[in-house]
Amino acid sequence: MRAALALPSVITFTRIALFPWIAHAIVNGRFATAVWVFLFVSITDSVDGYVARRWHLTTRFGAILDPIADKLLLVTIYASLGYSGAVPVWLVAIVFGRDVFILLLAGLTMASGKVKTFAPSRWGKLSTFVQICTAITAMVHHAHLLDWLLGDISWLAALMFVVCAAFTTGSGLHYLFQWRRRLSAGAVGE
């Protein structure tokens, strides 16, 4: 039974182990490899969640580990894309800045002693989805995977950079307003 309980976490750790491979591929200009490994990682993310829910193998550890793995993946991808010049540095700064800001708000929330959790918002989840789509667009563009179908998609990548910046900034502001409103009511994250 213990081995079965650990299966979703083993899948998550396997996913985390692939992050350096994605970073290495991006930094070395092998964007097609990065796209395929990223897709595999995305599938394992769905699989571990499905396995945990389907066979009632959810654990507190897994509930904490899974979002950390997702955040580590985005940090790895954006740092690598920024380093390689595939996305602008200003976008990497916005994505990282929002995450640091949210961590700061969560820390302040926990330190206040009024509340125990700081749950993700719908806007935060939507922002993460847009960040993933933007990263995929940048990798696909630099891998020239869709050139045969769409031609040069640099315009799409540039558009996604702006959309991603808007959603990321908007979700950061949403967290701030939500934090202020709930903290004053003593109910942040509840």
Backbone as CSV, one residue per row, in Angstrom:
resi,resn,N_x,N_y,N_z,CA_x,CA_y,CA_z,C_x,C_y,C_z
1,MET,0.818,-1.192,0.000,0.000,0.000,0.000,0.864,1.257,0.000
2,ARG,1.986,1.266,0.740,2.855,2.439,0.781,3.416,2.769,-0.598
3,ALA,3.803,1.748,-1.370,4.332,1.983,-2.716,3.284,2.629,-3.600
4,ALA,2.045,2.173,-3.467,0.964,2.747,-4.258,0.734,4.202,-3.874
5,LEU,0.818,4.497,-2.574,0.623,5.872,-2.127,1.710,6.797,-2.664
6,ALA,2.887,6.262,-2.879,4.003,7.079,-3.329,4.023,7.280,-4.844
7,LEU,3.253,6.501,-5.605,3.324,6.555,-7.063,3.148,7.962,-7.631
8,PRO,2.124,8.738,-7.237,2.005,10.084,-7.792,3.223,10.960,-7.472
9,SER,3.781,10.805,-6.285,4.968,11.587,-5.926,6.186,11.159,-6.733
10,VAL,6.308,9.857,-7.002,7.406,9.366,-7.841,7.294,9.963,-9.243
11,ILE,6.078,10.028,-9.768,5.862,10.629,-11.092,6.255,12.110,-11.053
12,THR,5.878,12.809,-9.979,6.227,14.221,-9.855,7.736,14.403,-9.769
13,PHE,8.421,13.566,-8.983,9.886,13.664,-8.890,10.542,13.360,-10.239
14,THR,9.979,12.427,-10.991,10.493,12.130,-12.329,10.356,13.346,-13.220
15,ARG,9.222,14.014,-13.113,8.993,15.242,-13.879,10.038,16.293,-13.511
16,ILE,10.270,16.486,-12.223,11.253,17.476,-11.764,12.647,17.131,-12.288
17,ALA,12.967,15.842,-12.338,14.285,15.415,-12.824,14.514,15.782,-14.288
18,LEU,13.433,15.990,-15.042,13.565,16.349,-16.455,13.758,17.854,-16.680
19,PHE,13.544,18.671,-15.662,13.668,20.119,-15.827,15.054,20.544,-16.313
20,PRO,16.145,19.986,-15.755,17.465,20.388,-16.251,17.667,20.049,-17.737
21,TRP,17.063,18.967,-18.183,17.160,18.586,-19.595,16.502,19.654,-20.466
22,ILE,15.339,20.122,-20.039,14.656,21.181,-20.787,15.523,22.435,-20.814
23,ALA,16.061,22.816,-19.658,16.905,24.018,-19.583,18.132,23.879,-20.483
24,HIS,18.766,22.728,-20.429,19.955,22.486,-21.247,19.620,22.594,-22.735
25,ALA,18.505,22.025,-23.122,18.089,22.081,-24.528,17.837,23.523,-24.963
26,ILE,17.133,24.297,-24.147,16.835,25.687,-24.506,18.116,26.504,-24.603
27,VAL,18.961,26.415,-23.593,20.191,27.208,-23.553,21.104,26.866,-24.728
28,ASN,21.039,25.635,-25.199,21.886,25.218,-26.324,21.177,25.314,-27.672
29,GLY,20.034,25.990,-27.691,19.343,26.242,-28.953,18.619,25.050,-29.542
30,ARG,18.413,24.008,-28.754,17.691,22.832,-29.233,16.232,22.931,-28.785
31,PHE,15.543,23.900,-29.385,14.186,24.218,-28.958,13.190,23.098,-29.269
32,ALA,13.391,22.377,-30.350,12.484,21.268,-30.668,12.549,20.213,-29.567
33,THR,13.752,19.888,-29.119,13.905,18.939,-28.011,13.192,19.456,-26.774
34,ALA,13.376,20.742,-26.491,12.732,21.349,-25.314,11.210,21.238,-25.403
35,VAL,10.661,21.465,-26.589,9.205,21.370,-26.769,8.732,19.951,-26.477
36,TRP,9.409,18.956,-27.031,8.967,17.566,-26.850,9.110,17.110,-25.400
37,VAL,10.209,17.494,-24.752,10.376,17.121,-23.342,9.327,17.844,-22.494
38,PHE,9.077,19.116,-22.813,8.053,19.869,-22.094,6.678,19.207,-22.247
39,LEU,6.348,18.756,-23.448,5.073,18.067,-23.653,5.002,16.780,-22.833
40,PHE,6.106,16.033,-22.786,6.150,14.817,-21.974,5.949,15.157,-20.495
41,VAL,6.625,16.202,-20.036,6.490,16.638,-18.648,5.047,17.035,-18.357
42,SER,4.411,17.717,-19.296,3.015,18.118,-19.127,2.098,16.909,-19.009
43,ILE,2.377,15.896,-19.799,1.581,14.664,-19.727,1.758,14.004,-18.363
44,THR,3.003,13.948,-17.871,3.226,13.327,-16.557,2.538,14.132,-15.457
45,ASP,2.428,15.454,-15.641,1.714,16.285,-14.667,0.245,15.866,-14.607
46,SER,-0.337,15.628,-15.765,-1.732,15.169,-15.806,-1.864,13.758,-15.244
47,VAL,-0.900,12.903,-15.562,-0.953,11.507,-15.112,-0.873,11.417,-13.595
48,ASP,0.061,12.163,-12.975,0.177,12.037,-11.519,-1.088,12.523,-10.821
49,GLY,-1.704,13.572,-11.342,-2.961,14.044,-10.768,-4.078,13.037,-10.957
50,TYR,-4.139,12.452,-12.141,-5.170,11.444,-12.423,-5.001,10.230,-11.514
51,VAL,-3.778,9.730,-11.407,-3.505,8.553,-10.572,-3.882,8.842,-9.118
52,ALA,-3.492,10.021,-8.641,-3.780,10.366,-7.245,-5.289,10.429,-6.981
53,ARG,-6.025,11.043,-7.914,-7.477,11.165,-7.715,-8.203,9.844,-7.967
54,ARG,-7.821,9.158,-9.027,-8.520,7.935,-9.439,-8.437,6.844,-8.382
55,TRP,-7.255,6.676,-7.798,-7.060,5.612,-6.816,-6.960,6.160,-5.394
56,HIS,-7.440,7.377,-5.207,-7.495,7.995,-3.877,-6.131,7.957,-3.191
57,LEU,-5.105,8.365,-3.935,-3.744,8.362,-3.418,-3.248,9.776,-3.126
58,THR,-4.176,10.697,-2.969,-3.771,12.066,-2.677,-3.192,12.134,-1.273
59,THR,-2.130,12.911,-1.142,-1.487,13.112,0.156,-1.218,14.595,0.345
60,ARG,-1.017,14.989,1.568,-0.656,16.390,1.857,0.670,16.727,1.185
61,PHE,1.625,15.796,1.250,2.924,16.000,0.620,2.760,16.224,-0.885
62,GLY,1.948,15.387,-1.525,1.717,15.530,-2.960,1.020,16.832,-3.308
63,ALA,0.101,17.252,-2.450,-0.612,18.512,-2.684,0.329,19.706,-2.602
64,ILE,1.383,19.585,-1.814,2.384,20.652,-1.712,3.411,20.522,-2.834
65,LEU,3.846,19.288,-3.113,4.896,19.047,-4.101,4.475,19.413,-5.520
66,ASP,3.246,19.085,-5.902,2.810,19.302,-7.278,2.862,20.770,-7.702
67,PRO,2.298,21.707,-6.938,2.401,23.112,-7.367,3.834,23.651,-7.311
68,ILE,4.642,23.119,-6.384,6.050,23.530,-6.344,6.745,23.075,-7.622
69,ALA,6.450,21.849,-8.058,7.034,21.334,-9.306,6.600,22.190,-10.488
70,ASP,5.325,22.566,-10.520,4.837,23.418,-11.611,5.561,24.755,-11.631
71,LYS,5.742,25.349,-10.453,6.428,26.642,-10.371,7.900,26.494,-10.749
72,LEU,8.544,25.414,-10.298,9.939,25.169,-10.675,10.089,25.024,-12.191
73,LEU,9.107,24.382,-12.812,9.149,24.225,-14.263,9.105,25.585,-14.948
74,LEU,8.184,26.442,-14.531,8.088,27.769,-15.148,9.344,28.597,-14.895
75,VAL,9.873,28.527,-13.689,11.113,29.257,-13.382,12.246,28.762,-14.275
76,THR,12.362,27.447,-14.397,13.407,26.857,-15.244,13.256,27.288,-16.691
77,ILE,12.042,27.204,-17.202,11.811,27.543,-18.606,12.045,29.024,-18.864
78,TYR,11.484,29.901,-18.032,11.646,31.334,-18.274,13.088,31.796,-18.074
79,ALA,13.783,31.252,-17.075,15.193,31.606,-16.899,15.995,31.179,-18.130
80,SER,15.718,29.987,-18.636,16.435,29.475,-19.805,16.078,30.250,-21.066
81,LEU,14.793,30.541,-21.247,14.372,31.309,-22.424,14.951,32.722,-22.390
82,GLY,14.987,33.322,-21.206,15.575,34.650,-21.068,17.067,34.633,-21.341
83,TYR,17.749,33.626,-20.794,19.201,33.500,-21.000,19.536,33.309,-22.473
84,SER,18.716,32.534,-23.163,18.982,32.245,-24.574,18.533,33.376,-25.496
85,GLY,17.795,34.346,-24.956,17.293,35.441,-25.769,16.002,35.111,-26.509
86,ALA,15.383,33.995,-26.183,14.146,33.589,-26.856,12.940,34.376,-26.357
87,VAL,13.018,34.896,-25.137,12.008,35.823,-24.637,12.752,37.037,-24.084
88,PRO,12.116,38.202,-24.125,12.793,39.399,-23.626,13.020,39.348,-22.115
89,VAL,14.101,39.962,-21.685,14.453,39.983,-20.265,13.355,40.667,-19.446
90,TRP,12.719,41.687,-20.010,11.659,42.381,-19.262,10.513,41.432,-18.925
91,LEU,10.218,40.488,-19.813,9.148,39.536,-19.541,9.561,38.570,-18.431
92,VAL,10.798,38.117,-18.467,11.301,37.240,-17.402,11.217,37.974,-16.063
93,ALA,11.576,39.260,-16.054,11.517,40.054,-14.823,10.079,40.169,-14.306
94,ILE,9.124,40.343,-15.198,7.714,40.437,-14.783,7.237,39.111,-14.206
95,VAL,7.554,38.013,-14.888,7.122,36.689,-14.410,7.748,36.387,-13.054
96,PHE,9.055,36.607,-12.922,9.723,36.333,-11.650,9.266,37.322,-10.575
97,GLY,9.115,38.585,-10.964,8.703,39.611,-10.010,7.349,39.309,-9.402
98,ARG,6.418,38.859,-10.221,5.090,38.500,-9.712,5.185,37.362,-8.704
99,ASP,5.997,36.355,-9.009,6.114,35.217,-8.102,6.756,35.623,-6.779
100,VAL,7.781,36.455,-6.840,8.423,36.930,-5.612,7.424,37.763,-4.802
101,PHE,6.676,38.596,-5.502,5.660,39.430,-4.856,4.611,38.568,-4.150
102,ILE,4.138,37.527,-4.819,3.131,36.644,-4.225,3.717,35.900,-3.022
103,LEU,4.971,35.454,-3.133,5.618,34.805,-1.986,5.718,35.766,-0.804
104,LEU,6.025,37.025,-1.086,6.099,38.032,-0.037,4.732,38.225,0.623
105,LEU,3.684,38.335,-0.201,2.334,38.477,0.353,1.950,37.261,1.194
106,ALA,2.271,36.072,0.684,1.953,34.846,1.430,2.706,34.832,2.762
107,GLY,3.971,35.234,2.735,4.760,35.285,3.971,4.186,36.264,4.976
108,LEU,3.789,37.438,4.476,3.174,38.430,5.359,1.855,37.918,5.931
109,THR,1.121,37.206,5.098,-0.153,36.641,5.537,0.063,35.642,6.663
110,MET,1.014,34.742,6.455,1.289,33.727,7.474,1.834,34.383,8.753
111,ALA,2.693,35.395,8.584,3.284,36.067,9.742,2.259,36.858,10.541
112,SER,1.188,37.274,9.887,0.164,38.055,10.592,-0.517,37.233,11.677
113,GLY,-0.494,35.928,11.514,-1.114,35.038,12.487,-2.624,34.985,12.388
114,LYS,-3.203,35.831,11.537,-4.660,35.857,11.410,-5.182,34.687,10.585
115,VAL,-4.346,34.204,9.662,-4.780,33.149,8.749,-3.660,32.152,8.552
116,LYS,-4.004,30.986,8.009,-3.019,29.916,7.849,-2.720,29.568,6.401
117,THR,-3.534,30.049,5.460,-3.331,29.678,4.060,-3.388,30.909,3.171
118,PHE,-2.841,30.743,1.982,-2.887,31.790,0.955,-3.127,31.063,-0.357
119,ALA,-4.375,30.832,-0.663,-4.760,29.987,-1.796,-4.576,30.714,-3.129
120,PRO,-4.249,29.962,-4.197,-4.156,30.579,-5.522,-5.532,31.040,-5.997
121,SER,-5.531,32.127,-6.757,-6.792,32.653,-7.284,-7.011,32.161,-8.711
122,ARG,-8.209,32.369,-9.212,-8.485,32.021,-10.612,-7.606,32.834,-11.547
123,TRP,-7.407,34.115,-11.204,-6.547,34.966,-12.048,-5.110,34.459,-12.039
124,GLY,-4.666,33.963,-10.896,-3.319,33.399,-10.813,-3.185,32.161,-11.676
125,LYS,-4.201,31.313,-11.639,-4.179,30.100,-12.461,-4.243,30.447,-13.948
126,LEU,-5.064,31.444,-14.294,-5.147,31.886,-15.687,-3.818,32.481,-16.145
127,SER,-3.191,33.250,-15.280,-1.887,33.827,-15.602,-0.851,32.729,-15.841
128,THR,-0.870,31.707,-15.009,0.059,30.584,-15.189,-0.186,29.896,-16.532
129,PHE,-1.450,29.708,-16.892,-1.786,29.106,-18.178,-1.240,29.959,-19.333
130,VAL,-1.404,31.274,-19.249,-0.899,32.172,-20.292,0.630,32.122,-20.333
131,GLN,1.274,32.035,-19.178,2.739,31.923,-19.144,3.201,30.642,-19.841
132,ILE,2.491,29.549,-19.611,2.829,28.281,-20.263,2.649,28.406,-21.772
133,CYS,1.520,28.972,-22.202,1.259,29.151,-23.640,2.326,30.040,-24.285
134,THR,2.740,31.079,-23.572,3.770,31.982,-24.089,5.107,31.258,-24.232
135,ALA,5.467,30.481,-23.229,6.727,29.728,-23.288,6.704,28.732,-24.446
136,ILE,5.586,28.045,-24.615,5.464,27.086,-25.724,5.579,27.815,-27.062
137,THR,4.898,28.950,-27.179,4.960,29.724,-28.421,6.393,30.128,-28.730
138,ALA,7.122,30.597,-27.716,8.515,31.002,-27.925,9.373,29.814,-28.358
139,MET,9.185,28.666,-27.710,9.982,27.490,-28.064,9.633,26.993,-29.463
140,VAL,8.352,26.943,-29.779,7.917,26.491,-31.110,8.432,27.440,-32.186
141,HIS,8.370,28.741,-31.900,8.880,29.738,-32.852,10.367,29.519,-33.132
142,HIS,11.155,29.370,-32.082,12.601,29.210,-32.263,12.980,27.827,-32.795
143,ALA,12.093,26.866,-32.642,12.331,25.532,-33.209,11.848,25.442,-34.653
144,HIS,11.113,26.453,-35.097,10.543,26.499,-36.456,9.629,25.300,-36.731
145,LEU,8.938,24.848,-35.691,8.101,23.659,-35.838,6.848,23.896,-36.669
146,LEU,6.346,25.129,-36.679,5.114,25.403,-37.427,5.347,26.262,-38.664
147,ASP,6.604,26.470,-39.020,6.900,27.294,-40.196,6.243,26.738,-41.455
148,TRP,6.173,25.429,-41.569,5.582,24.791,-42.753,4.094,25.098,-42.863
149,LEU,3.461,25.381,-41.717,2.023,25.622,-41.709,1.682,27.110,-41.636
150,LEU,2.380,27.839,-40.772,2.036,29.238,-40.519,3.077,30.235,-41.019
151,GLY,4.194,29.740,-41.472,5.270,30.658,-41.826,5.945,31.159,-40.560
152,ASP,6.564,32.299,-40.653,7.258,32.882,-39.506,6.224,33.340,-38.466
153,ILE,6.324,32.823,-37.254,5.356,33.197,-36.217,5.967,34.150,-35.192
154,SER,6.975,34.908,-35.597,7.579,35.865,-34.661,6.550,36.885,-34.193
155,TRP,5.596,37.221,-35.066,4.533,38.154,-34.684,3.683,37.580,-33.562
156,LEU,3.427,36.264,-33.623,2.631,35.611,-32.592,3.394,35.574,-31.268
157,ALA,4.682,35.297,-31.348,5.504,35.285,-30.133,5.510,36.670,-29.492
158,ALA,5.687,37.711,-30.306,5.695,39.080,-29.778,4.345,39.424,-29.134
159,LEU,3.271,39.012,-29.766,1.935,39.250,-29.213,1.777,38.519,-27.880
160,MET,2.225,37.281,-27.825,2.117,36.502,-26.591,2.944,37.119,-25.457
161,PHE,4.077,37.746,-25.789,4.882,38.405,-24.751,4.067,39.510,-24.082
162,VAL,3.359,40.285,-24.889,2.544,41.384,-24.362,1.359,40.838,-23.564
163,VAL,0.695,39.832,-24.112,-0.453,39.224,-23.422,0.000,38.625,-22.092
164,CYS,1.120,37.939,-22.107,1.645,37.319,-20.890,1.982,38.387,-19.851
165,ALA,2.619,39.460,-20.280,2.954,40.544,-19.348,1.693,41.137,-18.737
166,ALA,0.661,41.328,-19.550,-0.597,41.903,-19.056,-1.268,40.974,-18.041
167,PHE,-1.374,39.687,-18.376,-2.023,38.742,-17.464,-1.212,38.560,-16.180
168,THR,0.100,38.506,-16.310,0.956,38.321,-15.137,0.858,39.526,-14.207
169,THR,0.925,40.720,-14.774,0.803,41.939,-13.973,-0.595,42.033,-13.361
170,GLY,-1.606,41.754,-14.172,-2.981,41.795,-13.673,-3.215,40.826,-12.531
171,SER,-2.668,39.619,-12.638,-2.885,38.655,-11.557,-2.128,39.071,-10.306
172,GLY,-0.957,39.688,-10.477,-0.229,40.203,-9.316,-1.018,41.283,-8.599
173,LEU,-1.619,42.187,-9.367,-2.462,43.227,-8.774,-3.703,42.624,-8.112
174,HIS,-4.267,41.592,-8.757,-5.428,40.926,-8.173,-5.074,40.311,-6.823
175,TYR,-3.909,39.653,-6.743,-3.473,39.095,-5.471,-3.324,40.198,-4.418
176,LEU,-2.770,41.349,-4.822,-2.592,42.457,-3.883,-3.941,42.936,-3.348
177,PHE,-4.900,43.178,-4.239,-6.217,43.645,-3.807,-6.920,42.598,-2.956
178,GLN,-6.817,41.349,-3.374,-7.425,40.257,-2.612,-6.779,40.170,-1.230
179,TRP,-5.471,40.280,-1.176,-4.732,40.201,0.079,-5.156,41.328,1.017
180,ARG,-5.194,42.554,0.508,-5.563,43.706,1.344,-6.992,43.565,1.864
181,ARG,-7.906,43.173,0.991,-9.306,43.037,1.391,-9.475,41.950,2.440
182,ARG,-8.885,40.813,2.204,-9.065,39.698,3.128,-8.262,39.862,4.407
183,LEU,-7.076,40.464,4.303,-6.288,40.656,5.513,-7.011,41.598,6.471
184,SER,-7.608,42.656,5.911,-8.347,43.589,6.771,-9.556,42.902,7.394
185,ALA,-10.089,41.880,6.711,-11.215,41.119,7.260,-10.726,39.918,8.074
186,GLY,-9.393,39.663,8.055,-8.840,38.520,8.790,-9.141,37.179,8.162
187,ALA,-9.304,37.165,6.801,-9.717,35.919,6.151,-8.933,35.623,4.896
188,VAL,-7.670,36.006,4.799,-6.885,35.737,3.588,-6.782,34.243,3.356
189,GLY,-7.111,33.808,2.145,-6.948,32.417,1.753,-8.029,31.489,2.289
190,GLU,-8.994,32.020,2.998,-10.029,31.135,3.537,-11.196,31.056,2.584
